[in-house]
Amino acid sequence: MPEVLPLCNRIPLVKGVFINTWEELEPVALGAVRKNPFFLGLPAPPVYPIGPLTKGNEDEPLTSTLESKKMLTWLDKQPPDSVVYVSFGSGGTLSGEQMNELAWGLELSQTRFVWVARPPSEVSASGSFFEAGYDAEGAASYLPDGFLDRTKERGLVISSWAPQVAVLSHGSVAGFVTHCGWNSVLESIAQGVGMIAWPLYAEQSMNARMLVDMGVAVWPKPAGERAVVGRGEVERVVRSVMEGEQGKAMRQKVIELQGTAFKALGLGGSSNASLAGLADEWRAGGSL
């Protein structure tokens, strides 16, 4: 993109950069930025981690659609920690082949699930972005024949939009199949929910690798030249997260991170101190 280079050239001119993260989540990356005081040969601006900044339940229009109300009512009827939530963000889609394999994997896992299943895109074998749409005929038109009937007792498919924070904060939800967009990552950690990392585009693969290394996510592996994650692999990772020892360890780790997130934003926490320190500089007439 032709505008990227001019933007990069202007980075040394800014007085500081706010970052939606916190010290305890990315200590190595933040330390590396601070230890390298130059960017393109010029002094690099300081960084200020002030996160995690996420939506709260009060920020989402929970009753904006009948599907949203249906989803939350359905979740209320499920046992604690029994549901995996599947969503690829507002712009992510899967190919028809990949959607078919994901559907079969969820069915084979015998796990309760809520799936925001938008129409597939054939731009690539695994999926696409900013192509997500809405099919007036509903998910039955692009999911495997009979899937909705066979899974109706333990699964719910939504074809448009979900109140994500409300879903992740619900007591019945214990896993999140996510494209690893940063907002979704922060929302999942803030609600203490472990993840199945399914990156599609942009920086999401880097986010996924970080989450796996932290022990709060697993990454299903594709097979074959078309890089499609097969139904058997989907079944394996869903079962491991929802039922296995790996899932228990993951939930424990993500709950620990959740605690650091709350602490970071609290009085005296790292993000609170970062922003407060900047405010003190402004009051003192500093250079920022």
Protein Blocks (a to p, Z undefined) as FASTA:
>chain_A
ZZlmmmmmmmmmpgbdcddddfklmmmlmmmmmmmmbgehiacdddddfbdcdddfklpc
fklpfklmmmmmmmmmpcehkbccddebjkbccdfklmmmmmmmmmmnopacdddddddd
fkbmnbcehkaccdfkbjmlmgcehklmmmmmmpccdfkbccfklmmmpmkbcbdcdehi
aklmmmmmmnopacddddfbhjllmmmmmmmmnopaccdddedjkopacfklmmmmmmmm
mmmmmlmmmmmmmmmmmmmmmmmmmghiaklmmmmmmmmmmmnopaZZ
